[in-house]
Amino acid sequence: MFDRGLIGLSNDLDILISRQANDPDSIKGLLNKTGKAIVPGRVFERPHPQFLRWQRENCFKE
């Protein structure tokens, strides 16, 4: 879903769901109830904001 642009992540790691998703409620049911991605403990394993921004600008379907 991430690669297809149906979900994305904000720089604060909030999970974004595309308005173009056919069934956003089903997607919400699969995700963490906090609405945030689970952050890896080690900083170097966390997604870089530059790559998150690229995914939002080039893949994520508003």
Secondary structure, 3 states (H helix, E strand, C coil): CCCCCCEEECCCCEEEECCCCCCHHHHHHHCCCCCECCCCCCHHHCCCHHHHHHHHHHCCCC
